[in-house]
Amino acid sequence: MDTRSFDERFHLTRPGILRTLWRDLRLLAMLGGIAWKNATLGRKVRRRYLECKERGEPLWVDDPAGSNEGAHR
């Protein structure tokens, strides 16, 4: 995981057409990755949330056991 700030990753100190294009491609790849994670991992979380809501149970996102059964505190 990249822990640098957005500015550290995408701010250009030396402008130029190729550097700008390369920066824009990296930014597009990052945004595509975010969209992909939201579509895949986010879908699983949303589905699990709706299941728990239907049963009237809380959804423990950070449950270390990885399941929602028996996680009532």
Secondary structure, DSSP 8 states (H G I E B T S, - for coil): ---S-HHHHH--SS--HHHHHHHHHHHHHHHHHHHHHHHHHHHHHHHHHHHHHHHT----TT-TTSSSTT---
